[in-house]
Structures are given as C-alpha cells and as structure tokens.
Amino acid sequence: MVESEVEAPLHQHRRRLLEGMAHAVAAKGYADTTIADIVREASVSRRTFYEQFPTKAECLIALYEAASHNALKVLREAFDPSLAWEARVEKALDAYFACMAQNPVLMRTLFIEILGLGPEGLEARRRRVSEIAQFILQVVNVPGREKALSASLAMAVVGAINELVLEYIEQDRVRDLRELVAPASEIVRAVIGPK
C-alpha cells in the first residue's frame, strides 16, 4: 500500500522529531532539552511537534521504543538457525551490542533517563524487556528441546544482560559493549543450556 500524500509527511515529521530528540538529548541531556531544541534539530515547527507528541516525555518514550525495536530487529536478523547453538547466541549478541554501541549518549539516555519519567518510563522499559524475553522464548522453546524455558527465566536473562550494559554505560564504556559478548553468552548458556 502506498502512503497517501498526508501520511507520508506525517511519518517523515515523526522520524525527524525522533532524530531531533536524539540529537538534542545527546547535546544537552534529557532534563535540559526543551521542545524548542527538539524542533530546531528536526527543522520542523512547534505545531508539528504537538501534532505528533503531546509532551516531551512522550517523544522520549517514542524514541526509546524506536531504538529498542531497531535493536531487537538486529538481534532477530543476527540469530542464524544454521549455526551451532553457542555460535548463534554469540553472533546475535555481538550484533545486538554493536548496534547499541553506535550511539553512547543515546544509550545512556535510553537506559537511565527513561526511568526518570516515572511510571510511563518504567512501563516503556517493561515492554521492551518483555519483547526481548519473548524473542528468547521463541528461539529457545522449539520442538525437540528437552526442557522448555520459563518466561521468568527468559526475563532473568534479559535483566542480567541489561545490568551488564548498564555497568558499561555508568563507566562511560558504551563503545566497548561488544566486550560483553562472552559474559552475556555465558549467562545465556548457564540459564538456557544447550539446545
């Protein structure tokens, strides 16, 4: 289906506003970023901002969700079923961490400042963690597997890996996230075990 002439600009404006939010937050941090900063970075009007987002917080949540969906897409695409189980896990984690390492300031904002939004931010984070846990369940709980993985353990894997990432963010080492492939793979193997 082809986008209508109205839908295409709206979609483009939303994308530009998310990019504007990312740039503004990278330069000033979320707390000091204003809607004026976002629209200036996006080269759109304040009215256009409010057509897309009711608040600055909603824009940050949309950015968080877009970045999270992109990282999950990278993870899905990197999970190669033709490889041996351990190689599949390592390749997928390497792609996932490489994706996140591309923008250290954005990762700090998305992992830390999203929680500063209170219940809205926590809910967005919970959705993201749940989506990744569901992906883990889909790739692990396949026919022929001796023991199924529970949703709670899948969530625990995601939480453990997120804590490793958070530690690197706090140490200003986001560009080094690929160093976490080995420990994250170890977590996955310990909880999930061989196929």
Secondary structure, 3 states (H helix, E strand, C coil): CCCCCCHHHHHHHHHHHHHHHHHHHHHHCCCCCCHHHHHHHHCCCHHHHHHHCCCHHHHHHHHHHHHHHHHHHHHHHHCCCCCCHHHHHHHHHHHHHHHHHCCHHHHHHHHCHHHHHCHHHHHHHHHHHHHHHHHHHHHHCCCCCCCCCCHHHHHHHHHHHHHHHHHHHHCCCHHHHHHHHHHHHHHHHHHHCCC
